[in-house]
Structures are given as C-alpha cells and as structure tokens.
C-alpha cells in the first residue's frame, strides 16, 4: 500500500551526551520523540506511526504525500526547541567545546536533525527492510550537511 518512511537521526548527539550527561541526553531523546509525535498527529494521517529505533534514531511512517510537510515540521519544531537544551554560553557560541581523550580541544555544532525519506511513489519494495534501507541511505546522505535537513529519495526502481 502507499507509504512514506522517514528515518530520523539527531546529529551531534554523542558530543551532547558526553558533555551534558545521560540525564540531559535522555531529555533530548524525549524532546525528539515529542516533536515527532506532534508532527505525526498534526500531519501524518490516521495511520501514522512513530517508533524509537534506539539511541538517537527514530522512524515515522505515514500516508504517501505527507512526507515533505512532516519533515519540514519536524525540522522547524526541533530547531526551535533544541537551543533550550544547551547552556547560554554554548547556545550563544553555536557549538560545544570538549576535550578529546588525547587532550585536544574539539568543537561540535549544536544538535540538529537529519531525515531520510523513502516512499512507494516511484519504487516497489518486496520487503519492509528494503524501504528502511533506502530511507536510512538518504538519512546518512543528509548527515553530511551542516544543520537540520531532509531529503526524499527520488530514484526509480
């Protein structure tokens, strides 16, 4: 049946978790879940589903044709809320400074969100793992860009 699969990942989450601790890291995961749930309820349609894959990875399933609006809403709401999870100093700088195990100072941008999207609009999938693989591939591609971003796979089978 027609379907959109959004694979979602929080960028720079490990640096955040290492700097602020597991409790604050859990709050970022909860924030991400709330953002996805709100988008799902508002825009996903009656059969929309949000799942926590694990760590900072999520999946959102929705009716075909809603994926662009969903992704745009997730990015907007995540970006609007994530700054509150940082200290004033880090938020103003726009990055976290941490010391590596080698004693080197490293800078990581504030957390952002990458979304890769696969749909049944242009491709037929024989198995659910295939559509997940395509959405994951798109997510990995989007992680190479700075800041929150999303992309829909437009390739044909």
Secondary structure, DSSP 8 states (H G I E B T S, - for coil): ---EEEEEEEETHHHHHHHH-HHHHHHHHHHHHHHHHHHHHHHS-TT-EEEEEETTEEEEEE-TT-HHHHHHHHHHHHHHHHGGGS-HHHHHHTEEEEE-TTS-EEEEE--EEEEEEEESSS---SSHHHHHHHHHHHHHHHTTSSSSEEEE-----
